[in-house]
Amino acid sequence: MIVSAVIVVLIVLVALFTLHLIRSHAADDKRLVFYKGRRTKAALVSRTDDKVVFSFDVPYKNTGSNEAIFLDAFVRVYLPDEQYDGALMRGRVNHPAAPRTDDYFEARLVPGGEASHLTVTLEVTPRNGRKTAAEALQGLPDVEIALYVERRGRMALFHNKENILIPREEMQALLQ
C-alpha cells in the first residue's frame, strides 16, 4: 500500500514538473519584444528621379533565456489610392546580419538575451502624373506600415504585427 502511494505521488510530481517545463517554454515564446516606439528616424539610402529609397531600424530583444527563430518578416504599406495615388510605396525588411536586396527574408536564430534590430527599407516611385520621385514623396501623407514577423520559439508558430506610423514631415525631411 505504501509503495503504491509513493509511486502515485512520484507520478504526480513528474507530471507537474513536466507541465511546469511546458508552461515556462511557452512563456519564453512571448519574450521576443519589439520596441517600435524606439525606431530610428528615416534615413535616405538613395535618391534618383525615378526612386527615393529610405530606411529605419526597429529594435527588438529576446528577453527570454531560450532561443527563438525569425522564420519570415515582411512589410505591408497602408497607402491606398483613395488616400494618395501619386506614388507607389513598396517595402522590405531585413536583419543586419543577413541584408538582402530582394523581397526574401532570411530566417535566423535569435539567442536568448539578444538585442538587435530589423531594418525596414521603403521605396517611393512616382505615378499618375508625378514626374519625379521627389515630387511624389512631397505629396505623401502620413503613412502607416505594418511590420509582420513570423516566429517560433519552443511552442507553436505565432506572429507579431507592429503598426508603425511614418509622419509626412519625416519623409519630406529626406529631401532636404
Secondary structure as the mmCIF struct_conf table of DSSP 4:
data_model
#
loop_
_struct_conf.conf_type_id
_struct_conf.id
_struct_conf.beg_label_comp_id
_struct_conf.beg_label_asym_id
_struct_conf.beg_label_seq_id
_struct_conf.end_label_comp_id
_struct_conf.end_label_asym_id
_struct_conf.end_label_seq_id
HELX_RH_AL_P HELX_RH_AL_P1 ILE A 2 ASP A 29
TURN_TY1_P TURN_TY1_P1 LYS A 30 ARG A 31
STRN STRN1 LEU A 32 PHE A 34
HELX_RH_3T_P HELX_RH_3T_P1 LYS A 36 ARG A 38
HELX_LH_PP_P HELX_LH_PP_P1 ARG A 39 ALA A 42
STRN STRN2 ALA A 43 ARG A 47
BEND BEND1 ASP A 49 ASP A 50
STRN STRN3 VAL A 52 ASN A 62
BEND BEND2 GLY A 64 ASN A 66
STRN STRN4 ALA A 68 TYR A 78
TURN_TY1_P TURN_TY1_P2 ASP A 81 GLN A 83
BEND BEND3 GLY A 86 GLY A 86
STRN STRN5 ALA A 87 ASN A 94
TURN_TY1_P TURN_TY1_P3 PRO A 96 ALA A 97
BEND BEND4 ALA A 98 ALA A 98
BEND BEND5 THR A 101 ASP A 103
STRN STRN6 ARG A 108 VAL A 110
TURN_TY1_P TURN_TY1_P4 GLY A 112 GLY A 113
STRN STRN7 ALA A 115 PRO A 126
TURN_TY1_P TURN_TY1_P5 ASN A 128 GLY A 129
BEND BEND6 THR A 132 THR A 132
HELX_RH_AL_P HELX_RH_AL_P2 ALA A 133 GLN A 138
TURN_TY1_P TURN_TY1_P6 GLY A 139 GLY A 139
STRN STRN8 VAL A 143 ARG A 152
BEND BEND7 GLY A 153 ALA A 156
STRN STRN9 PHE A 158 ILE A 166
HELX_RH_AL_P HELX_RH_AL_P3 ARG A 168 GLN A 172
HELX_RH_3T_P HELX_RH_3T_P2 ALA A 173 LEU A 175
#
